[in-house]
Amino acid sequence: MKDEEKIACHVCKKEIPKAAAVHSEGQEYVLHFCNVECMDYWKKEQEKKKEEE
């Protein structure tokens, strides 16, 4: 069995296979998430930060 490249979820830090990650792309970066719930959580936190500025 071939070793798969693993990455950490940007929110919960769970180790997941890179091929299975959900990702969000910005202008200069790619963030990886273990599932849609973590990605949605991150998006909501970003919206809160923008509102506070």
Secondary structure as UniProt FT lines:
FT   STRAND          6..8
FT   TURN            10..12
FT   STRAND          15..17
FT   HELIX           18..20
FT   STRAND          22..25
FT   STRAND          30..33
FT   HELIX           36..52
//
